[in-house]
Amino acid sequence: MTGLMRRLTRRIAAEGPISVAEYMAECLLSPRDGYYTAGGEPFGAEGDFVTAPEISQMFGEMIGLWCVDAWQRVLGAPAAFTLVELGPGRGTLMADALRAARVVPGFTRAATLHLVEASPALRARQAEALRGHAPAWHDSLDTVPEGPLLLVANEFFDALPIRQFVRGDRGIHERRIALDESGEGLRFVVDARPSPLSPHLATRLADAPPGTMVEVSPAAESLVAAIAQRIARHGGAALVVDYGAATPGTGDTLQAVLRHKSVAVLDHPGAADLTAHVDFAALAEAARNAGIAAHGPVTQAALLTGLGIATRAERLAAAADAAQRRAITSALDRLLGEAEMGTLFKALALSPQGAAAPAGFAGNME
Ligand SMILES: C[S@@+](CC[C@H](N)C(=O)[O-])C[C@H]1O[C@@H](n2cnc3c(N)ncnc32)[C@H](O)[C@@H]1O
């Protein structure tokens, strides 16, 4: 039994079942043995997953162009602004973005780089990748200085804890994690009593049969509200790219991945990556409730195509050998293909009420 499994079973034995959000927070962020906080390198063939910026430099470059355009048209090219990335991984996205952003020299001169990162191992990788850009690191957005803001987050929100609820015959009940029969392992249970949040969730489950599950992420919604309040106060724009549905849905999307394989959610606490689909409609609503505009979501394919990824691929291919051209074509397919990341991944943009729509989102204003 791992140290984290021992601590979880002791805690549940003493306090009773814990919520899915508490389980996710322990597994991902526990200082001693959380997946991100105490883990090493989760990326690549040796790790657990591969993300878009690690597939091709074109992804980060397109995000860089999005940032330059937003700085000019949405923020009005301020002489100083805060450039924030949430969960920068190996720093690849931001390094590629800042290289592409050099097309407009005033952008990098005006930017001060702030990275929100929980993993000490990944902070070290980011320091290498972003040497020369003098980043400052933060445990959360709370300590990032206030001011005009440009914020990007790729595959960050899917790692934020969710709570799960199940429709019963006469109410909506929270799904929790309890001890199994042996007392040494974990199992899912459903609270006998209806959740106090039942009225809040009732419309989403109105026509659903008993047993239907719904997920909410208070952590994701309050983070978007905090970003939106900053944008409302000082101006700015944010781009969130992640996987999930455009409209609120039902069902269990919590998943655990270990070495590129899907594994049981409760079997490898702290060792497997845990994620859930992002509820883009809930994030957009949190932004609008804070008084700013939400654009999209659009698919990742639509965003990258709108930002000109095909032209960039042609330019790269023109200077490439045959093997490199094959790699560019394969990367395009992975980033844009319907069976790959193109449709499942979505992008949501936030900007002040009445500001120009950010690049890639024209006509998608909600
Ligand atoms: C799936 S990785 C994505 C990395 C990168 N954005 C990319 O696309 O390659 C998630 C990133 O978010 C960080 N992270 C996850 N949860 C976090 C949290 N609650 N606070 C700060 N960083 C977190 C991880 O350490 C990692 O850098």
The ligand as a MOL file (V3000), in Angstrom:
LIG
                    3D

  0  0  0     0  0            999 V3000
M  V30 BEGIN CTAB
M  V30 COUNTS 27 29 0 0 0
M  V30 BEGIN ATOM
M  V30 1 C -1.7050 18.2360 -18.1830 0
M  V30 2 S -0.4610 19.3170 -17.7330 0 CHG=1
M  V30 3 C -0.5450 20.4980 -19.0670 0
M  V30 4 C 0.7510 21.2020 -19.2550 0
M  V30 5 C 0.8280 22.2180 -20.3800 0
M  V30 6 N -0.1670 23.2440 -20.2600 0
M  V30 7 C 0.7460 21.5470 -21.7170 0
M  V30 8 O -0.2140 21.7750 -22.4290 0
M  V30 9 O 1.6570 20.7900 -22.0420 0 CHG=-1
M  V30 10 C -1.1540 20.1990 -16.3510 0
M  V30 11 C -0.2450 21.2840 -15.8110 0
M  V30 12 O -0.9230 21.9820 -14.7710 0
M  V30 13 C -0.1780 21.8990 -13.5530 0
M  V30 14 N -1.1970 21.8420 -12.4980 0
M  V30 15 C -2.1970 20.9370 -12.3640 0
M  V30 16 N -2.9950 21.2670 -11.3250 0
M  V30 17 C -2.4880 22.4070 -10.8090 0
M  V30 18 C -2.8990 23.2620 -9.7440 0
M  V30 19 N -3.9870 23.0100 -9.0110 0
M  V30 20 N -2.1670 24.3640 -9.4960 0
M  V30 21 C -1.0830 24.6560 -10.2490 0
M  V30 22 N -0.6420 23.8910 -11.2610 0
M  V30 23 C -1.3380 22.7670 -11.5460 0
M  V30 24 C 0.6770 20.6770 -13.7290 0
M  V30 25 O 1.7790 20.6070 -12.8820 0
M  V30 26 C 1.0480 20.7960 -15.2040 0
M  V30 27 O 2.0490 21.7580 -15.4100 0
M  V30 END ATOM
M  V30 BEGIN BOND
M  V30 1 1 1 2
M  V30 2 1 2 3
M  V30 3 1 2 10
M  V30 4 1 3 4
M  V30 5 1 4 5
M  V30 6 1 5 6
M  V30 7 1 5 7
M  V30 8 2 7 8
M  V30 9 1 7 9
M  V30 10 1 10 11
M  V30 11 1 11 12
M  V30 12 1 11 26
M  V30 13 1 12 13
M  V30 14 1 13 14
M  V30 15 1 13 24
M  V30 16 1 14 15
M  V30 17 1 14 23
M  V30 18 2 15 16
M  V30 19 1 16 17
M  V30 20 1 17 18
M  V30 21 2 17 23
M  V30 22 1 18 19
M  V30 23 2 18 20
M  V30 24 1 20 21
M  V30 25 2 21 22
M  V30 26 1 22 23
M  V30 27 1 24 25
M  V30 28 1 24 26
M  V30 29 1 26 27
M  V30 END BOND
M  V30 END CTAB
M  END
